[in-house]
Amino acid sequence: MTSPQITPSPTSEPLPGRRVLGFAVGSVGNGVFGAVPGLLLLFYLTEVMAVPAAAAGAAIVAAKVWDAVCNPVVGLLSDREAVRTGRRTRLLLVGALGLPLLFTALFTSPLSSPTGALVWTGLMFVLAATAYSCFQVPYIALAAELSPRQDQRARAISWRIVFLTVGILAAGGLATVVVDAFGGGRAGHTAMGLTMGALMCATMLVTALSTQWVPSRPGERVLGPLAALRAARGNRPFFALLLGFALQAMAIAVMLAGAPYVAVYRLGDYSLTTVMFACVVGPSMLCVPLWAAAARRFGTVPCYLAALLAVTAACAALFPAASAESAVSVFALLGVVGTGYAALQLLPLSLLPETVRADAARTGQAQSGTFTGVWTAAETGAMALGPGLFSAVLAATAFVSGNVETEAAQPASAVTGLTFGFTALPAALLAVSLPAVLLYRRLAAAHTREENHAS
């Protein structure tokens, strides 16, 4: 068996701050694209363009299903580029330049009819998701190649999560502010698309250009798609970790999709969407360094489990709080969600590069692109299913779609349904993810014992 070919740095010195920040800042664009469609796209289609909830949800899910199919392919292409050139820069540049333009088009439908808007938005979402894959997959693969030192990889990932949180905060705060500032409706969403697209372009382009120093050496040869997947499927800790993370991403996506509806129909003010978002993302951004320090002291997996239990309990408690239309209680519980959400982002992504490097020792072929392609496929698929699940709840509870000129009155069943979708459904998904995290802990511990025995 040949030795694994990850050789990310000629030395084991600490990474310079400029390189860490150059790598991490691209997550602002990731956060924007990950959060804005999840937060506003379903609401835009049903409340601005009068698209029926079931059709809107189906279009969003269809685009993300394509994204899930595309990501593993992009991962293989990224590994091929790395073998040929020693870099992953080309795909990063394709995504950094293409995604902002397509994101703007996503909220700028030239067609006024509900059917026309649905077709346009669905097509633009497919294209935008493809461009996002071109950036996101090689970007995550770089995390395993930045340094031979685990502490330096963890440091870079911690900063990446900080910038990711900044992007999510911009999505939830700035995006809705821009929509309101330009009068809401189609004009407001167009202005928002232009503003957020410019932010994405600036941050992602910096990362694409400033990470050219990272040598990427997946192996001595390029594996074909089937051979790559056959080699990858033996990494059982990776797939257990992925399952838990995907279910958690789906839960957060459901909450994102439901937030504007709860703000309007439970709390009585659409602008409170921004406050709700800030209650989640504000604590999350502040808690990233605290969770990183806790993981160093108490272990990554124990902290991951503690955060998961706290977020699950907070989501469950949100149902009575939102049903009572108590804004203060909702905001407080969302703060608890945000505190734990920082860990649900940071800690699995800190464990991901370690599963990739451990698999390289097992197989002799370090397939960072292949693994991150599968990871991103599952994440984006889960993020797509979130709005789809929420729209299914709306459809099942007789939600009435409207538009900015004619606000629809909702039956009691729809108000109860959207409250359930925002609270109890995410809590259930989070609870289901717990056995997967426990399985990862057991498999990773067994792998460590095998390594110690072999040495």
C-alpha positions as CSV (number, residue, x, y, z in Angstrom):
1,M,0.0,0.0,0.0
2,T,1.4,3.4,-0.9
3,S,1.5,6.1,1.7
4,P,-1.3,8.7,1.7
5,Q,-0.4,11.7,-0.4
6,I,-1.7,14.6,1.8
7,T,1.3,17.0,1.9
8,P,-0.3,20.3,2.6
9,S,2.7,22.3,3.9
10,P,6.4,22.0,3.7
11,T,6.7,22.6,7.4
12,S,4.7,22.0,10.5
13,E,5.0,25.6,11.6
14,P,1.8,27.4,12.8
15,L,-0.2,28.8,9.9
16,P,0.3,32.6,9.5
17,G,-2.8,34.6,10.4
18,R,-3.1,36.1,6.8
19,R,-3.4,32.5,5.4
20,V,-6.0,31.5,8.0
21,L,-8.1,34.5,7.3
22,G,-7.7,34.2,3.5
23,F,-9.0,30.7,3.8
24,A,-11.8,31.5,6.2
25,V,-13.3,34.6,4.7
26,G,-14.9,32.7,1.8
27,S,-17.4,31.2,4.3
28,V,-19.2,34.6,4.3
29,G,-20.4,33.8,0.8
30,N,-21.2,30.2,1.9
31,G,-23.2,31.5,4.8
32,V,-25.2,33.9,2.6
33,F,-26.1,31.3,0.0
34,G,-26.8,28.7,2.6
35,A,-29.1,30.9,4.6
36,V,-30.9,33.4,2.3
37,P,-32.7,30.9,0.1
38,G,-33.6,28.9,3.1
39,L,-34.9,31.9,4.9
40,L,-36.6,33.9,2.1
41,L,-37.0,31.8,-1.1
42,L,-40.1,29.9,0.0
43,F,-41.6,33.0,1.5
44,Y,-40.8,35.0,-1.7
45,L,-42.5,32.4,-3.9
46,T,-45.6,32.0,-1.8
47,E,-46.1,35.5,-0.5
48,V,-44.7,37.7,-3.3
49,M,-45.2,35.7,-6.5
50,A,-48.4,33.8,-5.3
51,V,-47.0,30.4,-6.1
52,P,-48.8,27.6,-4.3
53,A,-46.9,26.3,-1.3
54,A,-46.6,22.7,-2.5
55,A,-45.3,23.7,-6.0
56,A,-42.8,26.2,-4.4
57,G,-41.5,23.6,-2.1
58,A,-41.2,21.0,-4.8
59,A,-39.2,23.4,-7.0
60,I,-36.8,24.1,-4.2
61,V,-36.3,20.4,-3.4
62,A,-35.8,19.6,-7.1
63,A,-33.0,22.1,-7.4
64,K,-31.3,20.8,-4.3
65,V,-31.7,17.2,-5.4
66,W,-29.7,18.2,-8.5
67,D,-27.2,19.8,-6.2
68,A,-26.8,16.6,-4.2
69,V,-26.2,14.7,-7.4
70,C,-23.7,17.3,-8.7
71,N,-21.6,17.5,-5.6
72,P,-19.9,14.1,-5.7
73,V,-19.1,14.7,-9.4
74,V,-17.5,18.0,-8.5
75,G,-15.5,16.3,-5.8
76,L,-14.1,13.8,-8.3
77,L,-13.3,16.7,-10.7
78,S,-11.6,18.6,-7.8
79,D,-9.4,15.5,-7.0
80,R,-8.5,15.2,-10.7
81,E,-7.5,18.8,-10.8
82,A,-5.4,18.4,-7.7
83,V,-3.6,15.4,-9.1
84,R,-2.8,17.2,-12.4
85,T,-2.0,20.7,-11.0
86,G,-1.4,20.3,-7.3
87,R,-4.2,22.9,-6.7
88,R,-8.0,23.2,-6.5
89,T,-8.1,26.8,-7.6
90,R,-9.9,26.6,-11.0
91,L,-13.2,25.2,-9.6
92,L,-13.0,27.7,-6.7
93,L,-12.8,30.5,-9.3
94,V,-15.7,29.2,-11.3
95,G,-17.9,29.1,-8.2
96,A,-16.7,32.5,-6.9
97,L,-17.5,34.3,-10.2
98,G,-20.6,32.4,-11.2
99,L,-22.6,32.0,-8.0
100,P,-23.1,35.8,-7.3
101,L,-24.6,36.4,-10.7
102,L,-27.0,33.4,-10.5
103,F,-27.9,34.3,-6.9
104,T,-29.0,37.7,-8.1
105,A,-31.1,36.2,-10.9
106,L,-32.7,33.9,-8.4
107,F,-34.7,36.8,-6.9
108,T,-35.1,38.8,-10.1
109,S,-37.8,36.9,-12.1
110,P,-38.7,38.8,-15.3
111,L,-41.9,36.7,-15.4
112,S,-44.9,38.0,-13.4
113,S,-47.3,35.0,-13.5
114,P,-47.0,32.4,-10.7
115,T,-46.1,29.7,-13.2
116,G,-43.5,31.8,-15.0
117,A,-41.9,32.8,-11.7
118,L,-41.8,29.2,-10.5
119,V,-40.1,28.0,-13.7
120,W,-37.6,30.9,-13.7
121,T,-36.7,30.6,-10.0
122,G,-36.4,26.8,-10.2
123,L,-34.0,27.0,-13.2
124,M,-31.9,29.8,-11.6
125,F,-31.7,27.8,-8.4
126,V,-30.4,24.7,-10.2
127,L,-27.7,26.8,-11.9
128,A,-26.8,28.6,-8.7
129,A,-26.6,25.3,-6.8
130,T,-24.2,24.0,-9.5
131,A,-21.9,27.1,-9.1
132,Y,-22.1,26.7,-5.4
133,S,-20.9,23.2,-5.6
134,C,-17.9,24.3,-7.7
135,F,-16.8,26.5,-4.8
136,Q,-18.0,24.6,-1.7
137,V,-16.6,21.2,-2.5
138,P,-13.0,22.0,-3.1
139,Y,-13.2,24.7,-0.4
140,I,-14.1,22.1,2.3
141,A,-11.5,19.7,0.8
142,L,-8.8,22.3,1.5
143,A,-9.5,22.0,5.3
144,A,-7.7,18.6,5.4
145,E,-4.7,20.0,3.4
146,L,-4.0,23.3,5.1
147,S,-1.5,21.8,7.6
148,P,-0.2,18.5,8.9
149,R,-1.0,19.7,12.4
150,Q,-4.4,18.9,13.8
151,D,-4.4,22.0,16.0
152,Q,-3.8,24.3,13.0
153,R,-6.5,22.6,11.0
154,A,-8.9,23.1,13.9
155,R,-7.8,26.7,14.2
156,A,-8.6,27.4,10.6
157,I,-11.9,25.7,10.8
158,S,-12.8,27.7,13.9
159,W,-12.2,30.9,12.0
160,R,-14.1,29.5,9.0
161,I,-17.2,29.0,11.3
162,V,-16.8,32.5,12.6
163,F,-17.0,33.9,9.0
164,L,-19.7,31.5,8.1
165,T,-21.7,32.9,11.0
166,V,-21.0,36.4,9.8
167,G,-22.4,35.4,6.4
168,I,-25.5,33.8,8.0
169,L,-26.0,36.9,10.2
170,A,-25.7,39.1,7.0
171,A,-28.3,36.8,5.4
172,G,-30.8,37.0,8.2
173,G,-30.1,40.6,9.2
174,L,-29.0,42.6,6.1
175,A,-31.1,40.7,3.6
176,T,-34.4,41.4,5.2
177,V,-33.4,45.0,5.9
178,V,-32.6,45.6,2.3
179,V,-35.9,44.0,1.2
180,D,-37.8,46.3,3.5
181,A,-35.7,49.4,2.6
182,F,-36.6,49.0,-1.1
183,G,-40.3,48.6,-0.4
184,G,-40.6,44.8,-0.2
185,G,-42.2,42.8,-2.9
186,R,-40.3,42.2,-6.2
187,A,-38.3,45.4,-6.1
188,G,-37.1,44.7,-2.5
189,H,-36.0,41.2,-3.4
190,T,-34.2,42.3,-6.5
191,A,-32.2,44.9,-4.5
192,M,-31.5,42.2,-1.9
193,G,-30.2,39.8,-4.6
194,L,-27.8,42.5,-6.0
195,T,-26.5,43.5,-2.5
196,M,-25.9,40.0,-1.2
197,G,-24.5,38.8,-4.6
198,A,-21.8,41.6,-4.4
199,L,-20.9,40.5,-0.9
200,M,-20.6,36.8,-1.9
201,C,-18.4,37.7,-4.9
202,A,-16.0,39.8,-2.9
203,T,-15.5,37.2,-0.1
204,M,-15.4,34.1,-2.2
205,L,-13.0,35.6,-4.7
206,V,-10.6,36.5,-1.9
207,T,-10.5,32.8,-0.8
208,A,-10.1,31.4,-4.3
209,L,-7.1,33.7,-4.9
210,S,-5.5,33.5,-1.5
211,T,-5.5,29.7,-1.1
212,Q,-3.4,29.0,-4.2
213,W,-0.5,28.3,-1.9
214,V,-2.1,25.1,-0.5
215,P,-0.6,22.0,-2.2
216,S,-3.2,19.4,-2.8
217,R,-1.9,15.9,-3.5
218,P,-4.8,13.4,-3.2
219,G,-2.7,10.5,-4.5
220,E,-0.5,9.2,-7.3
221,R,-3.4,8.5,-9.7
222,V,-6.9,9.6,-10.4
223,L,-9.5,7.1,-9.4
224,G,-12.6,6.6,-11.5
225,P,-16.0,7.4,-10.0
226,L,-16.9,3.8,-9.1
227,A,-13.4,3.1,-7.7
228,A,-13.4,6.3,-5.7
229,L,-16.8,5.5,-4.1
230,R,-15.8,1.9,-3.4
231,A,-12.7,3.1,-1.6
232,A,-14.7,5.7,0.3
233,R,-17.5,3.5,1.5
234,G,-15.3,1.7,3.9
235,N,-14.9,4.9,6.0
236,R,-17.8,4.0,8.4
237,P,-17.0,6.8,10.9
238,F,-17.3,9.4,8.1
239,F,-20.8,8.1,7.1
240,A,-22.0,8.0,10.7
241,L,-20.8,11.6,11.3
242,L,-22.4,12.6,8.0
243,L,-25.8,11.2,8.8
244,G,-26.0,13.1,12.1
245,F,-24.8,16.3,10.5
246,A,-27.3,16.0,7.6
247,L,-30.2,15.5,10.0
248,Q,-29.2,18.5,12.0
249,A,-28.8,20.6,8.8
250,M,-32.3,19.6,7.8
251,A,-33.7,20.7,11.2
252,I,-32.0,24.1,10.9
253,A,-33.3,24.4,7.3
254,V,-36.9,23.8,8.5
255,M,-36.5,26.5,11.1
256,L,-35.1,28.9,8.6
257,A,-38.0,28.3,6.2
258,G,-40.5,28.7,9.1
259,A,-39.1,31.9,10.7
260,P,-40.8,34.5,8.4
261,Y,-44.2,32.7,8.8
262,V,-43.9,32.6,12.6
263,A,-42.9,36.3,12.5
264,V,-46.0,37.2,10.5
265,Y,-48.7,34.9,11.7
266,R,-47.6,34.4,15.4
267,L,-45.7,37.5,16.4
268,G,-47.5,39.8,14.0
269,D,-44.6,41.6,12.3
270,Y,-42.5,40.4,9.3
271,S,-39.6,42.6,10.4
272,L,-39.2,40.4,13.5
273,T,-37.7,37.8,11.2
274,T,-34.5,39.8,11.5
275,V,-34.7,39.8,15.3
276,M,-35.3,36.1,15.4
277,F,-32.4,35.5,13.1
278,A,-30.1,37.7,15.2
279,C,-31.2,35.8,18.3
280,V,-29.8,32.6,16.7
281,V,-26.8,33.8,14.9
282,G,-25.6,36.4,17.4
283,P,-24.9,33.9,20.2
284,S,-23.6,31.5,17.7
285,M,-20.9,33.9,16.5
286,L,-19.8,34.7,20.0
287,C,-19.8,31.1,21.2
288,V,-17.5,29.6,18.5
289,P,-14.3,30.3,20.4
290,L,-15.9,29.1,23.6
291,W,-16.9,25.8,22.0
292,A,-13.5,25.4,20.5
293,A,-11.9,25.9,23.9
294,A,-14.4,23.5,25.5
295,A,-13.6,20.8,22.9
296,R,-9.9,21.1,23.6
297,R,-10.5,20.5,27.3
298,F,-13.4,18.0,27.4
299,G,-13.2,16.4,23.9
300,T,-14.9,17.2,20.7
301,V,-17.6,14.5,20.7
302,P,-18.8,15.1,24.3
303,C,-19.2,18.8,23.6
304,Y,-21.0,17.9,20.4
305,L,-23.5,15.7,22.2
306,A,-24.1,18.3,24.9
307,A,-24.9,21.0,22.3
308,L,-27.2,18.6,20.4
309,L,-29.2,17.9,23.5
310,A,-29.5,21.5,24.4
311,V,-30.7,22.6,20.9
312,T,-33.2,19.7,20.8
313,A,-34.7,20.7,24.1
314,A,-34.9,24.4,23.1
315,C,-36.7,23.6,19.8
316,A,-39.2,21.5,21.7
317,A,-39.8,24.3,24.2
318,L,-40.4,26.8,21.3
319,F,-43.8,25.2,20.5
320,P,-45.7,26.4,23.5
321,A,-43.8,29.7,23.5
322,A,-44.7,30.5,19.8
323,S,-48.3,29.2,20.3
324,A,-48.7,31.7,23.2
325,E,-47.3,34.4,20.8
326,S,-44.8,35.4,23.4
327,A,-42.0,37.2,21.5
328,V,-39.7,37.4,24.5
329,S,-39.9,33.7,25.2
330,V,-39.3,32.9,21.5
331,F,-36.3,35.2,21.4
332,A,-34.8,33.7,24.5
333,L,-35.2,30.1,23.4
334,L,-33.7,31.0,20.0
335,G,-30.7,32.4,21.9
336,V,-30.3,28.9,23.4
337,V,-30.6,27.4,19.9
338,G,-27.9,29.8,18.6
339,T,-25.6,28.9,21.5
340,G,-25.8,25.2,20.6
341,Y,-25.9,25.9,16.8
342,A,-22.3,27.2,16.9
343,A,-21.2,23.7,18.1
344,L,-23.4,21.9,15.6
345,Q,-21.5,23.8,12.9
346,L,-18.0,23.8,14.4
347,L,-17.5,20.4,15.9
348,P,-18.7,18.1,13.0
349,L,-16.6,20.2,10.6
350,S,-13.6,19.8,12.9
351,L,-14.1,16.1,12.9
352,L,-14.5,15.8,9.1
353,P,-10.8,16.4,8.1
354,E,-9.7,13.9,10.7
355,T,-12.0,11.2,9.2
356,V,-10.5,12.0,5.8
357,R,-6.9,11.8,7.0
358,A,-7.7,8.6,9.0
359,D,-9.1,7.0,5.8
360,A,-6.0,8.1,3.9
361,A,-3.9,6.0,6.3
362,R,-6.3,3.1,5.8
363,T,-6.4,3.1,1.9
364,G,-3.3,5.0,0.9
365,Q,-5.4,7.4,-1.2
366,A,-6.3,10.7,0.3
367,Q,-9.6,11.5,-1.4
368,S,-10.5,14.8,0.1
369,G,-12.6,15.9,-2.9
370,T,-14.5,12.7,-3.0
371,F,-15.4,12.8,0.7
372,T,-16.3,16.5,0.7
373,G,-18.3,16.0,-2.4
374,V,-20.4,13.4,-0.7
375,W,-20.5,15.5,2.5
376,T,-21.7,18.6,0.6
377,A,-24.2,16.5,-1.4
378,A,-25.8,15.3,1.9
379,E,-25.7,18.7,3.4
380,T,-27.3,20.5,0.5
381,G,-29.9,17.7,0.1
382,A,-30.8,18.1,3.7
383,M,-31.0,21.8,3.4
384,A,-33.3,21.4,0.5
385,L,-35.6,18.9,2.2
386,G,-36.0,21.3,5.1
387,P,-38.1,23.9,3.1
388,G,-39.7,21.0,1.3
389,L,-40.8,19.5,4.6
390,F,-42.0,22.8,5.9
391,S,-44.0,23.5,2.7
392,A,-45.5,20.0,3.0
393,V,-46.7,21.0,6.5
394,L,-48.2,24.2,5.1
395,A,-50.0,22.3,2.3
396,A,-51.2,19.6,4.7
397,T,-52.7,22.2,7.1
398,A,-54.5,24.3,4.4
399,F,-52.1,27.3,4.2
400,V,-53.4,29.9,1.8
401,S,-50.8,31.5,-0.5
402,G,-51.1,35.2,-1.2
403,N,-49.1,38.2,-2.3
404,V,-48.1,41.6,-1.1
405,E,-51.2,43.2,-2.5
406,T,-53.7,40.7,-1.1
407,E,-52.7,39.3,2.2
408,A,-54.4,35.9,2.7
409,A,-56.3,35.1,5.9
410,Q,-55.1,31.8,7.3
411,P,-57.2,29.1,8.9
412,A,-56.4,28.0,12.5
413,S,-55.0,24.7,11.1
414,A,-52.4,26.6,9.0
415,V,-51.3,28.7,11.9
416,T,-50.9,25.6,14.1
417,G,-49.2,23.8,11.3
418,L,-46.6,26.5,10.7
419,T,-45.9,26.7,14.4
420,F,-45.4,22.9,14.5
421,G,-43.1,23.1,11.5
422,F,-40.9,25.7,13.1
423,T,-40.6,24.0,16.5
424,A,-41.6,20.4,17.0
425,L,-40.5,19.1,13.6
426,P,-36.9,20.4,14.0
427,A,-36.8,19.0,17.5
428,A,-37.7,15.6,16.2
429,L,-35.1,15.7,13.5
430,L,-32.4,16.7,16.0
431,A,-33.4,13.8,18.3
432,V,-33.2,11.3,15.5
433,S,-29.6,12.5,14.7
434,L,-28.4,11.6,18.2
435,P,-27.9,7.8,17.6
436,A,-25.8,8.6,14.5
437,V,-23.5,10.8,16.6
438,L,-23.2,8.1,19.2
439,L,-22.4,5.6,16.5
440,Y,-19.7,7.8,15.2
441,R,-18.2,8.0,18.7
442,R,-18.2,4.2,19.0
443,L,-16.7,3.7,15.5
444,A,-14.0,6.4,15.9
445,A,-13.0,4.9,19.3
446,A,-12.7,1.5,17.7
447,H,-10.5,2.9,15.0
448,T,-8.3,4.6,17.5
449,R,-7.9,1.3,19.4
450,E,-7.0,-0.5,16.2
451,E,-4.3,2.1,15.4
452,N,-2.9,1.9,18.9
453,H,-2.8,-1.9,18.7
454,A,-1.1,-1.9,15.3
455,S,1.5,0.5,16.5
